[in-house]
Amino acid sequence: MTEKERQDTKMATLYEIRLILTNGNKKEYTLEELCELLDKIAMAKEQEQG
């Protein structure tokens, strides 16, 4: 994977997180809720690659 591909993947992931947060029903999240959300995204990304 090239550096450009890594950067594109990073930006796509950040945008995906933004969409999840802005399209959800909640307007405020606790630190624990954000960590759980990030964990779920990370596990899903890992399964996509594996």
C-alpha positions as CSV (number, residue, x, y, z in Angstrom):
1,M,0.0,0.0,0.0
2,T,1.4,3.4,-1.0
3,E,1.5,6.4,1.3
4,K,-1.3,8.0,-0.9
5,E,-3.5,4.9,-0.4
6,R,-2.9,5.0,3.4
7,Q,-3.8,8.7,3.5
8,D,-7.0,8.0,1.4
9,T,-8.0,5.1,3.7
10,K,-7.4,7.3,6.8
11,M,-9.5,10.1,5.5
12,A,-12.3,7.7,4.4
13,T,-12.4,6.2,7.9
14,L,-12.6,9.6,9.5
15,Y,-15.4,10.6,7.1
16,E,-17.2,7.3,8.0
17,I,-17.0,8.1,11.7
18,R,-18.3,11.6,11.0
19,L,-21.3,10.2,9.1
20,I,-22.1,7.8,11.9
21,L,-22.0,10.6,14.5
22,T,-24.0,13.1,12.5
23,N,-26.6,10.7,11.2
24,G,-27.3,9.1,14.6
25,N,-30.1,10.1,16.9
26,K,-27.8,11.3,19.6
27,K,-26.4,14.8,19.7
28,E,-24.1,14.2,22.7
29,Y,-21.9,11.2,23.4
30,T,-20.0,10.3,26.5
31,L,-16.3,9.3,26.3
32,E,-17.3,5.7,26.9
33,E,-19.8,5.7,24.1
34,L,-17.3,7.2,21.7
35,C,-14.7,4.6,22.6
36,E,-17.3,1.8,22.1
37,L,-18.2,3.2,18.7
38,L,-14.5,3.4,17.7
39,D,-13.9,-0.1,18.9
40,K,-16.8,-1.4,16.8
41,I,-15.5,0.4,13.7
42,A,-12.0,-0.9,14.3
43,M,-13.2,-4.5,14.6
44,A,-15.3,-4.2,11.5
45,K,-12.3,-2.8,9.5
46,E,-10.2,-5.7,10.8
47,Q,-12.8,-8.2,9.6
48,E,-12.9,-6.6,6.2
49,Q,-9.1,-7.0,5.9
50,G,-8.9,-10.5,7.4
